[in-house]
Amino acid sequence: MNDCRDCRGVAERMTRYVDGSLPEDERAAVEQHLRNCPGCRDCVGEESAAREVLRQCASRLRAESKI
């Protein structure tokens, strides 16, 4: 069972986790938590998907600005 403090810790690190900028020890701790917490896994999945949409939009805008 997960402690709410663990979930808060993951939430505080989520952006850096998704960006790949967490130090290895913190990344490992987040991944351990994600293996056992479907709610946080879902949140990380949503964050990753949202960032992918933003990357695609940014790419299109850059391409359009070159026209």
C-alpha positions in Angstrom: 0.0 0.0 0.0 1.2 3.5 -0.8 1.5 6.4 1.5 0.1 9.7 0.4 3.5 11.2 1.2 5.0 8.9 -1.5 2.4 10.1 -4.0 3.1 13.8 -3.1 6.8 13.1 -3.6 6.2 11.7 -7.0 3.9 14.6 -7.9 6.7 17.0 -6.9 9.2 15.2 -9.2 6.9 14.4 -12.1 8.0 17.1 -14.4 11.6 16.3 -14.0 10.9 12.6 -14.2 9.0 13.0 -17.5 11.8 15.3 -18.8 14.4 12.8 -17.8 16.2 15.3 -15.7 16.0 13.6 -12.3 19.1 12.3 -10.7 19.4 8.5 -11.0 18.6 7.8 -7.3 15.5 9.9 -7.4 14.4 8.4 -10.8 14.8 4.9 -9.3 12.7 5.8 -6.3 9.9 7.2 -8.6 10.0 4.1 -10.8 9.7 1.9 -7.7 6.7 3.9 -6.6 5.1 3.8 -10.0 5.3 0.0 -10.1 3.0 -0.1 -7.1 0.8 2.9 -7.6 -1.7 2.9 -10.5 -2.9 6.4 -9.7 0.6 7.9 -10.0 1.3 5.8 -13.1 -1.8 7.2 -14.7 -0.7 10.8 -13.9 2.8 10.2 -15.3 1.2 8.8 -18.5 -1.1 11.8 -18.8 1.9 14.2 -18.2 3.9 12.4 -20.9 1.1 12.5 -23.4 0.5 16.2 -22.8 4.2 17.0 -23.3 4.2 15.0 -26.5 1.2 17.1 -27.8 3.1 20.2 -26.9 6.3 19.0 -28.7 4.2 18.3 -31.8 2.6 21.7 -31.7 5.9 23.4 -31.2 7.4 21.5 -34.2 4.4 22.5 -36.4 4.7 26.1 -35.3 8.5 26.2 -36.1 7.8 24.6 -39.5 5.1 27.1 -40.3 7.3 30.1 -39.3 9.9 29.0 -41.8 7.3 29.3 -44.7 
